[in-house]
């Protein structure tokens, strides 16, 4: 049995525009304790948060306390990441609706990495973000099953 046949990606029920992974992965909807995507059986050790650029900026700046609490929950997770459907150049070009300064957005994202170990992955666009998330989930699952 191939890895993709065994691995089930869990998509949080609150995720409004979920990635489909091109139909290459089995997916199920369920309420996750943190993040938007995880792997069945690893819901409390794998969390990937999908963000558009506007959503990312809003989370860091306007909803900072709530987002800090979410990142605090993620601290103990083995795999945790925020995958943004934009690139850092979009931040510096101020290609988002908030009045927050680009340097403040970048600095806050880096602070979340240092304080909670939650990395921001600048994927460039939605398609690339989906591919990066799939790659991370597959690698995690493969490593868990090595030698089994």
C-alpha positions as CSV (number, residue, x, y, z in Angstrom):
1,X,0.0,0.0,0.0
2,X,1.4,3.4,-1.0
3,X,1.9,6.2,1.6
4,X,-0.8,8.4,0.0
5,X,-3.3,5.5,0.3
6,X,-2.7,5.3,4.0
7,X,-2.3,9.0,5.0
8,X,-5.5,10.9,5.6
9,X,-5.3,14.7,5.7
10,X,-7.6,16.2,8.2
11,X,-9.0,19.6,7.1
12,X,-10.5,21.7,9.9
13,X,-14.3,22.2,9.5
14,X,-13.8,26.0,9.9
15,X,-11.5,26.2,6.9
16,X,-13.5,28.1,4.3
17,X,-11.4,27.7,1.1
18,X,-9.7,24.3,1.7
19,X,-6.9,23.0,-0.5
20,X,-7.9,19.9,-2.5
21,X,-4.4,18.5,-3.1
22,X,-5.5,17.8,-6.6
23,X,-7.3,14.7,-5.4
24,X,-3.9,13.0,-4.8
25,X,-4.5,12.7,-1.0
26,X,-7.4,11.3,1.0
27,X,-9.0,14.1,3.0
28,X,-11.6,14.3,5.7
29,X,-13.2,17.2,7.5
30,X,-13.1,17.4,11.3
31,X,-12.6,20.0,14.0
32,X,-8.9,20.4,14.8
33,X,-7.5,21.7,18.1
34,X,-5.2,24.0,16.1
35,X,-4.4,24.8,12.5
36,X,-6.3,24.1,9.3
37,X,-4.6,20.9,8.2
38,X,-3.2,17.9,10.0
39,X,-2.8,14.1,9.6
40,X,-5.2,11.5,11.0
41,X,-3.7,10.2,14.2
42,X,-1.4,13.2,14.6
43,X,-3.9,15.9,15.2
44,X,-2.1,17.1,18.3
45,X,1.4,17.0,16.8
46,X,0.9,18.3,13.2
47,X,-0.7,21.7,12.3
48,X,-0.5,23.7,9.2
49,X,-2.3,27.1,9.1
50,X,-3.3,28.4,5.7
51,X,-3.3,32.2,5.3
52,X,-4.0,34.6,2.6
53,X,-1.8,37.7,2.9
54,X,-4.7,39.9,4.3
55,X,-5.6,37.1,6.8
56,X,-2.0,36.8,7.9
57,X,-1.6,40.5,8.5
58,X,-4.9,40.7,10.3
59,X,-4.0,37.7,12.5
60,X,-0.6,39.2,13.4
61,X,-1.7,42.8,13.9
62,X,-5.4,43.1,14.7
63,X,-6.0,39.7,16.3
64,X,-2.6,39.4,17.9
65,X,-3.7,38.2,21.3
66,X,-5.9,35.4,19.9
67,X,-3.1,34.4,17.4
68,X,-0.5,34.4,20.2
69,X,-2.8,31.9,22.2
70,X,-3.0,29.7,19.1
71,X,0.7,29.8,18.6
72,X,1.2,28.9,22.3
73,X,-0.9,25.8,21.7
74,X,1.3,24.9,18.8
75,X,4.5,25.2,20.7
76,X,4.6,21.5,21.6
77,X,3.6,20.3,18.1
78,X,6.3,18.4,16.1
79,X,5.3,20.1,12.8
80,X,3.8,23.5,12.8
81,X,3.8,26.2,10.2
82,X,1.9,29.1,8.8
83,X,1.8,28.8,5.0
84,X,1.0,32.1,3.4
85,X,-0.4,32.3,-0.2
86,X,1.9,35.3,-1.0
87,X,5.6,36.1,-0.8
88,X,7.5,38.5,1.5
89,X,7.8,40.9,-1.4
90,X,4.1,41.3,-1.3
91,X,4.4,42.5,2.3
92,X,7.1,45.0,1.4
93,X,5.0,46.2,-1.5
94,X,2.2,46.7,1.1
95,X,-0.1,44.5,-1.1
96,X,-2.6,44.1,1.8
97,X,-5.6,46.1,3.1
98,X,-4.3,46.9,6.6
99,X,-2.5,50.1,7.5
100,X,0.2,48.1,9.3
101,X,3.7,48.9,8.2
102,X,5.5,46.2,6.2
103,X,8.4,46.1,8.7
104,X,6.0,45.6,11.6
105,X,4.4,42.6,9.7
106,X,7.7,41.0,9.0
107,X,9.1,41.6,12.5
108,X,6.0,40.2,14.2
109,X,6.1,37.1,12.0
110,X,9.8,36.6,13.0
111,X,8.9,37.2,16.7
112,X,6.3,34.3,16.5
113,X,9.0,32.1,15.1
114,X,11.4,33.0,17.9
115,X,8.8,32.9,20.7
116,X,6.7,29.9,19.7
117,X,8.7,28.0,17.0
118,X,6.0,28.6,14.4
119,X,7.6,29.4,11.1
120,X,6.0,31.5,8.4
121,X,6.5,29.9,4.9
122,X,6.1,32.4,2.1
123,X,4.8,30.2,-0.7
124,X,4.2,32.9,-3.4
125,X,0.6,31.9,-4.3
126,X,-2.2,29.4,-3.5
127,X,-1.0,26.7,-5.8
128,X,2.6,26.7,-4.4
129,X,1.3,26.9,-0.8
130,X,-0.8,23.8,-1.3
131,X,2.2,22.0,-2.8
132,X,4.4,23.0,0.1
133,X,1.8,21.9,2.7
134,X,1.4,18.5,0.9
135,X,5.2,18.0,0.8
136,X,5.5,18.7,4.6
137,X,2.6,16.4,5.4
138,X,3.9,13.6,3.3
139,X,7.4,13.9,4.7
140,X,6.1,13.9,8.3
141,X,3.9,10.9,7.6
142,X,6.7,9.0,5.9
143,X,9.1,9.6,8.7
144,X,6.6,8.4,11.3
145,X,6.1,5.2,9.3
146,X,9.8,4.4,8.6
147,X,10.6,0.9,9.8
148,X,6.9,-0.1,10.3
